[in-house]
Structure formats: structure tokens, C-alpha cells
Amino acid sequence: MKKKNGFTLIELLAVIIILGILMIIAIPSVTKYISDSRKNAYVDTAKEITAGVRNLVNEGKLEMYDTNTTYYIPANCIKTENASKSPYGDFIKDKTYVIVTYDGKGYSYYWVSLDDAGQGVSELKSIDELDTDDIKSDLTRDDIKDNIGVGGRDKVTIFNETCTAKNDKDAYKDVVCKRATILHEATCQQTSGYCAADGYTGSNNTITYGVLWSGEGEIPTGAAFDCKVTQDGDYTERFYYVSDYFDTKTKTFDSNTATLIYYKNTINGAPSFSGSGYVVKADALVVDSSITIDYPNWLGPVTAVKSLPSIAQWNNIELKTTMRSILAENLSNHNATMTTGGTLPISYEYKYDGVNRAARLLTAQEVMKGCDLTQVGSNTNGELSKTIIKAGVTTNCRFLFEGTNYEKSAKGTYGIWLETPRANTNNDVWYLYSDNRYFSVINTNRMSVINGGVRPTIDVKLSNID
């Protein structure tokens, strides 16, 4: 029999060399395949987590409607199978986010991340454009920024890991009002009375309305703000701080909400000084088929409210409450419940949103608190332009006269200013008497010949004021 020979040394070496060459060729390909698979899995995980956020948004659970805010949602607040881990390691909780923006019509989603292996996406990337090339290695916590606004938005909200840090609609609302940096001025056109009585004559004829607030501590009366009253507008409408919001139901002031008054009068929501009355016969209360109260001011500003801006005109603001109890003014405790026309109906609540208004009228209580008065309509000359100290700032309530005949040569300033009925009559309304610089009342029967419009007041939470 022929004896079989084994592989020679040379043959074995050749096989080893060939295998080595194959390994050299194959290992990078295998390594790249593994790396690409991990990166693809990273992208898929990001999209899965983002889909979880999208579901919460679509269900209305996050209430992200502010067009000026970039929202950061921690990835692990979404309860998906892969929410806490990347293919490389655990996601770092406070450095892995789904980022959401709203443009008034729809939502956009972005991603940024870091895991404990140093892998991640360091720049905000649209989830629809996220690619494996965006995943970087050897990143640190400093590489992940969580305070970047998208698209020029200047406000950032970061949720906690349970997505419950912000569940109050007001918490997401855009900054409604910003502190003014320049005050409005006007020229006094009087030689006696009105603005001249306050010393604006000769070379000192420039009237400055309101004061600038430093942003620290309590807001002083007359602090000027520029407000964004429409969602697609800018901070161009001037308002002045009067006082804390007065709750007509509890008869208390709310220190978390500011009462701000517009610098112009309006008719049908547009700036104007030609206007209508408080209550007219067309809006009279029909008690029964035989009794009609022609001018029941204790029912609220039924006619005047129609001249306030509507929610369609000022769509970036809303009243703190649209249901208000109508209270009369009172010398000491603000709790008057009587007019000569009868008892103010405690069960009756005037509904501003019955005509879809975004603003209301000022109350006598807010005027008294802000302007340091013990009574509205005391007929004391100059009571609204007297010097007062509020929050350590020397100020006055002269801002109420901006745009009125106070600064002009014409006599008188009318229009409807307060929702508060006069305690000793049931058919008189409040107007601003610029001749002597105080609030007074005028009978509604005369309103047909008076032009003046109404002065809108808005309610703004302090958290929505910059």
C-alpha cells in the first residue's frame, strides 16, 4: 500500500498566510458592520423615543403650545423598552432629550443625547434628518447643551424625567409682557388747568407717562410694559401696572397676577375715542313683561364691553376669569353690596366671554390700591397725579391720562373706565375727568352725546412677565 503524506511545512505556512490575509480583509468589514448596526440601532432608539413624545403631544398631555419656547423632554420620561439605554450604554438622564417646538400650526421634533460610553448626538438634530453620521464618540457632559432655543425662540422649558414638571397651561404661555426701556412722552398744550396744573408749562412742558421698573422686587404703580397681545405680533403695545389683580368673588387681591391697563381707549377693540355707553335700553334688564330697568349698571358693563378687544383681536392674552361678580365701590372695605337701584345680586356673575373679550374694565378697588386712594370719585383735584411711593419708587397715576384730553387743548375726557357701579346710584358710570385729574361718574342718559370709548385692562400672571 502507498503511504499517505501529510502537509508540508511550506503548505501549512501558506495556509496560515492566506488565513491571515483573509482576516485582515474581513475584520474591518465585520467591525464596520457591527459599528453601523449599533449606530443604526442608536438612530432607531432615538426615533422610538421621539414617537413616544409625539404620542403624548398628540394626546394633549404635554400642552406645548407656546410658539416662543423650545421644550426639552428627557428621554427616560417616555416609557418605551429602549428609553433608558443606547446600544453602547445607559443614557445619561439629564443629557438625553427629545426637543419640541410649536409654530402655531404643528410640532417639530429634535434630538440630542449622551450615554455613559461617551456616544451621542451633540448638536440639536431634526429627528427626520437624524443619521448615523451625526453620532459622535468620546463626548462629555459639557458637549451637550440643554439651553439652546430653536428658530430664534428665546425661552427654554426643561421637563423633569416624569414629564410632570409643567402641567399648568399658564406655565407654558409665552412671555406676554416685557419691561419697557423707554417711556412715552407728550407735550402739554395747556396754559392753565389739566396738565398745566401739574406744572407742565413753559420750558417744562414735556409729560412723561409711567416709570421704568428695575425688575427687582415688587412692581411699582405705573411701571411701563410692552406687551404682545397677538400671537403673530411683537411686544409693541404699551400697558401700565395698576395693582395686583382684584378677585371680585373673594374680594381679595391676588399677588401672583398683575392688572395692566392699556394706554389707549378702544371702540370695537380698535384704538378710538369715539364711543358708546355703559348700558343702553337695547341691553336693558327685562324683569318681567311689564317691568324693564333701562340702565341697570349693577348688571355689569353690558354695552361698553362690546368695545373691548375680542379674543380674535388679542389672541395671545386671556382673562384670569371670564365670570366676574359685579361689586360697587366702598369707602373702607371694598365690599359694598347696595346701590340705590337695589341690592347687587350676589348670585349674578357678569360673563365677559359672553361676548368673547380678551380684556375687561378696571375696578375701583384696583384704582384705590394702585393710586393710594381711600375713595374713588372723591372729587379731589389732582388725586390721580399726586406723588406716591410704591415699592420704593416715586410715582403717580398720571399714566391713566395718556392719550386723553389731559394733554390737549380740548376740554374734558370721557369714555367708560370702570366696571364698578356707583354705590349710591344704579345708573351712573365711571369716567376719567381730566380737567381736574380724578375719576368721576356720569349718568348713562348722557352717554349718547359723549365720545370716549373704553379703556381695556388685562390680567397677566407674574410668571408671564419678563
TIVOTI-828261 format. One line per field, with one value per residue (C-alpha): residue in three letters; x, y, z. Coordinates in steps of 0.5 Angstrom, whole numbers, plus 2048, in hexadecimal, padded with zeros to 3 digits. Example, Ala and Ser with C-alpha at 12.3 -4.5 7.8 and 13.67 -1.06 7.14 Angstrom:
BEGIN
aa: (ALA / SER)
east: (819 / 81B)
north: (7F7 / 7FE)
up: (810 / 80E)
***
This chain:
BEGIN
aa: (MET / LYS / LYS / LYS / ASN / GLY / PHE / THR / LEU / ILE / GLU / LEU / LEU / ALA / VAL / ILE / ILE / ILE / LEU / GLY / ILE / LEU / MET / ILE / ILE / ALA / ILE / PRO / SER / VAL / THR / LYS / TYR / ILE / SER / ASP / SER / ARG / LYS / ASN / ALA / TYR / VAL / ASP / THR / ALA / LYS / GLU / ILE / THR / ALA / GLY / VAL / ARG / ASN / LEU / VAL / ASN / GLU / GLY / LYS / LEU / GLU / MET / TYR / ASP / THR / ASN / THR / THR / TYR / TYR / ILE / PRO / ALA / ASN / CYS / ILE / LYS / THR / GLU / ASN / ALA / SER / LYS / SER / PRO / TYR / GLY / ASP / PHE / ILE / LYS / ASP / LYS / THR / TYR / VAL / ILE / VAL / THR / TYR / ASP / GLY / LYS / GLY / TYR / SER / TYR / TYR / TRP / VAL / SER / LEU / ASP / ASP / ALA / GLY / GLN / GLY / VAL / SER / GLU / LEU / LYS / SER / ILE / ASP / GLU / LEU / ASP / THR / ASP / ASP / ILE / LYS / SER / ASP / LEU / THR / ARG / ASP / ASP / ILE / LYS / ASP / ASN / ILE / GLY / VAL / GLY / GLY / ARG / ASP / LYS / VAL / THR / ILE / PHE / ASN / GLU / THR / CYS / THR / ALA / LYS / ASN / ASP / LYS / ASP / ALA / TYR / LYS / ASP / VAL / VAL / CYS / LYS / ARG / ALA / THR / ILE / LEU / HIS / GLU / ALA / THR / CYS / GLN / GLN / THR / SER / GLY / TYR / CYS / ALA / ALA / ASP / GLY / TYR / THR / GLY / SER / ASN / ASN / THR / ILE / THR / TYR / GLY / VAL / LEU / TRP / SER / GLY / GLU / GLY / GLU / ILE / PRO / THR / GLY / ALA / ALA / PHE / ASP / CYS / LYS / VAL / THR / GLN / ASP / GLY / ASP / TYR / THR / GLU / ARG / PHE / TYR / TYR / VAL / SER / ASP / TYR / PHE / ASP / THR / LYS / THR / LYS / THR / PHE / ASP / SER / ASN / THR / ALA / THR / LEU / ILE / TYR / TYR / LYS / ASN / THR / ILE / ASN / GLY / ALA / PRO / SER / PHE / SER / GLY / SER / GLY / TYR / VAL / VAL / LYS / ALA / ASP / ALA / LEU / VAL / VAL / ASP / SER / SER / ILE / THR / ILE / ASP / TYR / PRO / ASN / TRP / LEU / GLY / PRO / VAL / THR / ALA / VAL / LYS / SER / LEU / PRO / SER / ILE / ALA / GLN / TRP / ASN / ASN / ILE / GLU / LEU / LYS / THR / THR / MET / ARG / SER / ILE / LEU / ALA / GLU / ASN / LEU / SER / ASN / HIS / ASN / ALA / THR / MET / THR / THR / GLY / GLY / THR / LEU / PRO / ILE / SER / TYR / GLU / TYR / LYS / TYR / ASP / GLY / VAL / ASN / ARG / ALA / ALA / ARG / LEU / LEU / THR / ALA / GLN / GLU / VAL / MET / LYS / GLY / CYS / ASP / LEU / THR / GLN / VAL / GLY / SER / ASN / THR / ASN / GLY / GLU / LEU / SER / LYS / THR / ILE / ILE / LYS / ALA / GLY / VAL / THR / THR / ASN / CYS / ARG / PHE / LEU / PHE / GLU / GLY / THR / ASN / TYR / GLU / LYS / SER / ALA / LYS / GLY / THR / TYR / GLY / ILE / TRP / LEU / GLU / THR / PRO / ARG / ALA / ASN / THR / ASN / ASN / ASP / VAL / TRP / TYR / LEU / TYR / SER / ASP / ASN / ARG / TYR / PHE / SER / VAL / ILE / ASN / THR / ASN / ARG / MET / SER / VAL / ILE / ASN / GLY / GLY / VAL / ARG / PRO / THR / ILE / ASP / VAL / LYS / LEU / SER / ASN / ILE / ASP)
east: (800 / 802 / 804 / 800 / 804 / 802 / 802 / 809 / 80B / 80B / 804 / 802 / 805 / 802 / 7FB / 7FD / 7FF / 7F8 / 7F4 / 7F8 / 7F6 / 7EF / 7EF / 7F2 / 7ED / 7E7 / 7E8 / 7E7 / 7E1 / 7DE / 7E0 / 7DD / 7D6 / 7D6 / 7D7 / 7D2 / 7CD / 7CE / 7CD / 7C7 / 7C4 / 7C6 / 7C2 / 7BC / 7BC / 7BC / 7B6 / 7B3 / 7B3 / 7B1 / 7AB / 7A9 / 7AA / 7A6 / 7A0 / 7A0 / 7A0 / 79A / 796 / 797 / 79A / 7A0 / 79C / 7A2 / 79F / 7A4 / 7A7 / 7AD / 7AF / 7B4 / 7B2 / 7B7 / 7B4 / 7B8 / 7B8 / 7B7 / 7B1 / 7AE / 7AC / 7AF / 7B3 / 7B9 / 7B8 / 7BE / 7C3 / 7C7 / 7CB / 7D1 / 7CF / 7CA / 7C7 / 7C9 / 7C2 / 7C4 / 7C8 / 7C3 / 7BD / 7B7 / 7B7 / 7B0 / 7AE / 7A7 / 7A6 / 79E / 79C / 7A1 / 7A6 / 7AE / 7B2 / 7B9 / 7BE / 7C5 / 7C8 / 7CE / 7CF / 7D4 / 7D8 / 7D9 / 7D5 / 7D0 / 7CD / 7D0 / 7CC / 7C5 / 7C2 / 7BC / 7B9 / 7B7 / 7BE / 7C2 / 7C7 / 7CD / 7D2 / 7CF / 7D1 / 7D8 / 7DC / 7E0 / 7DB / 7DB / 7D5 / 7D8 / 7D7 / 7CF / 7CC / 7C5 / 7C3 / 7C3 / 7BD / 7BB / 7B9 / 7BA / 7B6 / 7B9 / 7B5 / 7B7 / 7B3 / 7B6 / 7B1 / 7B3 / 7B4 / 7AD / 7AA / 7A6 / 7AA / 7A6 / 79F / 79B / 799 / 79C / 7A3 / 7A4 / 7A1 / 7A5 / 7A8 / 7A2 / 7A6 / 7AD / 7AF / 7B0 / 7B6 / 7B4 / 7AE / 7A8 / 7A8 / 7A4 / 7A3 / 79F / 79A / 797 / 799 / 794 / 791 / 792 / 799 / 79B / 798 / 79D / 7A3 / 7A4 / 7A4 / 7AA / 7B0 / 7AE / 7A8 / 7AA / 7A6 / 7A9 / 7A4 / 7A5 / 7AC / 7B1 / 7B2 / 7B8 / 7B6 / 7B7 / 7B2 / 7AB / 7A8 / 7A7 / 7A1 / 7A1 / 7A7 / 7A7 / 7A7 / 7A7 / 7A2 / 7A1 / 799 / 799 / 79D / 7A0 / 7A2 / 7A7 / 7A8 / 7A5 / 79F / 7A0 / 79D / 79E / 79E / 798 / 798 / 797 / 791 / 78B / 786 / 77F / 77D / 781 / 782 / 789 / 790 / 794 / 79B / 79D / 799 / 79A / 795 / 797 / 794 / 794 / 797 / 791 / 78A / 786 / 780 / 77E / 785 / 789 / 78C / 787 / 784 / 77D / 779 / 772 / 770 / 76F / 768 / 763 / 75C / 75D / 761 / 75C / 75A / 753 / 751 / 74A / 745 / 743 / 74A / 750 / 756 / 759 / 760 / 762 / 769 / 76A / 769 / 770 / 773 / 76E / 76E / 775 / 778 / 777 / 77C / 782 / 787 / 784 / 788 / 788 / 78C / 790 / 791 / 798 / 794 / 78E / 78B / 78C / 785 / 77F / 77A / 77A / 776 / 774 / 775 / 774 / 77A / 77A / 77E / 781 / 781 / 77F / 779 / 773 / 76D / 768 / 766 / 760 / 75E / 75D / 762 / 767 / 765 / 76A / 768 / 769 / 770 / 772 / 775 / 77A / 77B / 773 / 776 / 77D / 781 / 788 / 788 / 784 / 783 / 787 / 784 / 783 / 787 / 78D / 78D / 78D / 792 / 797 / 796 / 796 / 78E / 789 / 783 / 782 / 77F / 780 / 781 / 787 / 78B / 792 / 791 / 793 / 799 / 79B / 7A2 / 7A2 / 7A7 / 7A6 / 7AB / 7B1 / 7AF / 7AD / 7A7 / 7A0 / 79A / 79A / 79B / 794 / 793 / 798 / 794 / 78F / 78D / 791 / 797 / 793 / 78F / 788 / 784 / 782 / 784 / 77E / 77D / 77C / 781 / 77F / 77B / 779 / 772 / 771 / 76E / 769 / 766 / 764 / 765 / 76C / 772 / 779 / 77E / 784 / 784 / 78A / 788 / 789 / 78D / 789 / 783 / 77C / 775 / 771 / 769 / 769 / 763 / 768 / 76D / 769 / 76D / 773 / 779 / 77F / 77F / 781 / 788 / 78A / 78D / 791 / 793 / 79A / 79D / 7A3 / 7A7 / 7A5 / 7A8 / 7AF)
north: (800 / 807 / 80B / 812 / 818 / 81E / 826 / 828 / 82E / 832 / 830 / 832 / 839 / 83A / 838 / 83D / 843 / 842 / 842 / 848 / 84C / 84A / 84C / 853 / 854 / 851 / 854 / 85C / 85A / 856 / 85C / 861 / 85C / 85C / 863 / 865 / 860 / 864 / 86B / 869 / 866 / 86D / 870 / 86B / 86C / 874 / 873 / 86F / 873 / 879 / 875 / 875 / 87C / 87D / 879 / 87D / 883 / 881 / 87F / 886 / 883 / 888 / 88E / 891 / 897 / 89D / 89F / 8A2 / 89C / 897 / 891 / 88B / 885 / 880 / 879 / 875 / 878 / 874 / 86D / 869 / 863 / 866 / 86D / 86D / 869 / 86A / 865 / 867 / 868 / 86C / 872 / 878 / 87A / 882 / 882 / 87E / 882 / 882 / 889 / 88C / 893 / 895 / 89A / 89B / 896 / 890 / 88D / 88C / 887 / 887 / 882 / 883 / 87D / 87B / 874 / 871 / 86F / 876 / 874 / 879 / 87F / 885 / 88A / 88B / 887 / 886 / 87F / 87F / 880 / 87C / 878 / 873 / 878 / 87D / 878 / 87A / 877 / 879 / 87E / 881 / 885 / 88B / 88A / 889 / 890 / 890 / 897 / 898 / 89C / 899 / 89E / 8A5 / 8A3 / 8A6 / 8A2 / 89A / 896 / 88F / 88A / 885 / 87E / 87C / 881 / 885 / 88B / 88F / 88D / 894 / 897 / 89E / 89B / 89B / 8A1 / 8A6 / 8AC / 8B1 / 8B7 / 8BA / 8BF / 8C6 / 8C9 / 8D0 / 8D4 / 8D7 / 8DF / 8E4 / 8EC / 8EF / 8F4 / 8F8 / 8FE / 8FD / 8F7 / 8F0 / 8EE / 8F6 / 8F5 / 8EF / 8F4 / 8F2 / 8FA / 8FE / 8FA / 8F4 / 8F2 / 8EB / 8E6 / 8DF / 8D9 / 8D4 / 8D1 / 8CC / 8C6 / 8C3 / 8BC / 8BB / 8BA / 8BD / 8C0 / 8C8 / 8CB / 8CE / 8C9 / 8C9 / 8C3 / 8C1 / 8BB / 8B6 / 8B6 / 8B2 / 8AB / 8AD / 8B4 / 8B7 / 8BB / 8C2 / 8C3 / 8C8 / 8C6 / 8C8 / 8C5 / 8C7 / 8C2 / 8BB / 8B7 / 8B8 / 8B2 / 8B4 / 8AE / 8AD / 8B5 / 8B4 / 8B6 / 8B0 / 8B2 / 8AD / 8B1 / 8B8 / 8BC / 8C0 / 8C6 / 8C8 / 8CF / 8D0 / 8D0 / 8CB / 8CA / 8C3 / 8C1 / 8C6 / 8CD / 8D2 / 8D8 / 8D8 / 8D3 / 8D1 / 8D0 / 8CB / 8C8 / 8CB / 8C9 / 8C4 / 8C0 / 8C1 / 8BC / 8BA / 8B8 / 8B5 / 8B7 / 8BE / 8C0 / 8C2 / 8C5 / 8CA / 8CB / 8C5 / 8C7 / 8C2 / 8BC / 8BE / 8C2 / 8BE / 8C4 / 8C6 / 8BF / 8BF / 8C4 / 8C0 / 8BC / 8B5 / 8AE / 8AE / 8B5 / 8B4 / 8AC / 8AC / 8AE / 8AC / 8AE / 8AB / 8A9 / 8AB / 8AB / 8B1 / 8B3 / 8BA / 8BE / 8C5 / 8CA / 8CB / 8D0 / 8CB / 8C3 / 8C3 / 8BF / 8C3 / 8BF / 8C4 / 8C9 / 8CE / 8CA / 8C4 / 8BE / 8BC / 8B4 / 8B0 / 8AA / 8AE / 8AE / 8B2 / 8AE / 8B1 / 8AC / 8AC / 8B1 / 8AE / 8B3 / 8B3 / 8B9 / 8BC / 8C2 / 8C5 / 8C4 / 8CA / 8C5 / 8C5 / 8CC / 8CD / 8C8 / 8CB / 8D2 / 8D2 / 8D5 / 8D3 / 8D5 / 8D5 / 8DC / 8E0 / 8E6 / 8E8 / 8EC / 8E8 / 8E2 / 8DE / 8E2 / 8E2 / 8E0 / 8D9 / 8D4 / 8CD / 8C7 / 8CD / 8D0 / 8D7 / 8D7 / 8D9 / 8D7 / 8DC / 8D7 / 8D6 / 8DC / 8DA / 8DC / 8E0 / 8E7 / 8E8 / 8EA / 8ED / 8F4 / 8F1 / 8F0 / 8EA / 8E3 / 8DE / 8D6 / 8D0 / 8CF / 8CA / 8C4 / 8C6 / 8C9 / 8CF / 8CD / 8D3 / 8D2 / 8CD / 8D0 / 8D4 / 8D2 / 8D4 / 8D8 / 8DC / 8E3 / 8E6 / 8ED / 8EC / 8E6 / 8E1 / 8DB / 8DE / 8DB / 8DD / 8DB / 8D6 / 8DA / 8DF / 8DA / 8DA / 8E1 / 8DF / 8DC / 8D9 / 8D1 / 8CC / 8CB / 8C4 / 8C0 / 8B9 / 8B4 / 8B2 / 8AD / 8AF / 8A8 / 8AB / 8B2 / 8B3)
up: (800 / 7FE / 805 / 805 / 806 / 80B / 809 / 809 / 80D / 807 / 805 / 80D / 80C / 806 / 809 / 80F / 80B / 807 / 80D / 810 / 809 / 80A / 811 / 80F / 80A / 80E / 815 / 813 / 80F / 815 / 819 / 815 / 814 / 81C / 81D / 817 / 81B / 821 / 81E / 81A / 821 / 824 / 81F / 81F / 827 / 826 / 821 / 826 / 82C / 828 / 825 / 82D / 82E / 828 / 82A / 831 / 82D / 828 / 82E / 831 / 838 / 837 / 835 / 831 / 82D / 82E / 828 / 82B / 82F / 82E / 832 / 835 / 837 / 83A / 836 / 83C / 83E / 838 / 83A / 834 / 834 / 832 / 835 / 83A / 836 / 830 / 82C / 830 / 837 / 83B / 839 / 83E / 840 / 840 / 83A / 835 / 833 / 82D / 82C / 829 / 826 / 824 / 81F / 820 / 81B / 81C / 820 / 81E / 822 / 823 / 827 / 82B / 82F / 833 / 836 / 83B / 836 / 833 / 82D / 82B / 827 / 829 / 825 / 824 / 81E / 81B / 81C / 815 / 813 / 818 / 815 / 818 / 815 / 81B / 820 / 824 / 829 / 82F / 830 / 837 / 83B / 839 / 832 / 833 / 833 / 836 / 836 / 82E / 82B / 824 / 81F / 823 / 829 / 82F / 834 / 836 / 83B / 83D / 840 / 845 / 844 / 845 / 841 / 846 / 848 / 844 / 843 / 844 / 83E / 840 / 842 / 83A / 838 / 834 / 838 / 837 / 839 / 83A / 83E / 83A / 839 / 836 / 839 / 835 / 835 / 832 / 832 / 837 / 832 / 838 / 83B / 841 / 844 / 842 / 841 / 842 / 849 / 84B / 849 / 841 / 83F / 83C / 83A / 83F / 83A / 839 / 83C / 83E / 83F / 844 / 847 / 845 / 849 / 84B / 84B / 852 / 858 / 858 / 852 / 853 / 850 / 849 / 847 / 840 / 83C / 835 / 833 / 82E / 82D / 827 / 826 / 81F / 821 / 825 / 82C / 829 / 82E / 834 / 83A / 841 / 848 / 84C / 852 / 854 / 851 / 855 / 855 / 856 / 858 / 85E / 85F / 860 / 85C / 858 / 859 / 853 / 84E / 84B / 849 / 843 / 83F / 838 / 836 / 831 / 831 / 82C / 829 / 826 / 828 / 824 / 827 / 827 / 82B / 827 / 82B / 82E / 835 / 83B / 83B / 836 / 835 / 830 / 835 / 83B / 840 / 83F / 846 / 843 / 83D / 841 / 844 / 841 / 844 / 83F / 842 / 847 / 848 / 84D / 848 / 845 / 83F / 83A / 835 / 836 / 836 / 82F / 82D / 831 / 82C / 82B / 82C / 824 / 824 / 82A / 82A / 82E / 834 / 838 / 83F / 845 / 846 / 841 / 846 / 84B / 851 / 850 / 856 / 858 / 85B / 862 / 867 / 86B / 86A / 862 / 864 / 862 / 860 / 85F / 85A / 85A / 855 / 859 / 85C / 858 / 856 / 85A / 855 / 84F / 84B / 845 / 840 / 83C / 837 / 835 / 830 / 82F / 832 / 834 / 838 / 83E / 841 / 847 / 84E / 853 / 858 / 854 / 853 / 85A / 85C / 856 / 856 / 85E / 85F / 864 / 85F / 858 / 856 / 85C / 857 / 85A / 855 / 852 / 856 / 850 / 84F / 856 / 858 / 85C / 85E / 85B / 85C / 85E / 857 / 857 / 852 / 851 / 84D / 847 / 842 / 842 / 83F / 839 / 832 / 835 / 835 / 83B / 837 / 831 / 831 / 830 / 837 / 83A / 839 / 83A / 838 / 83C / 841 / 847 / 847 / 84E / 84F / 854 / 85B / 85B / 854 / 850 / 849 / 849 / 846 / 848 / 843 / 843 / 845 / 842 / 843 / 84B / 84B / 84E / 84D / 84D / 84B / 845 / 844 / 83F / 83C / 839 / 836 / 82F / 82F / 832 / 82E / 831 / 830 / 836 / 839 / 839 / 83E / 83E / 843 / 843 / 847 / 84A / 847 / 840 / 841 / 840)
***
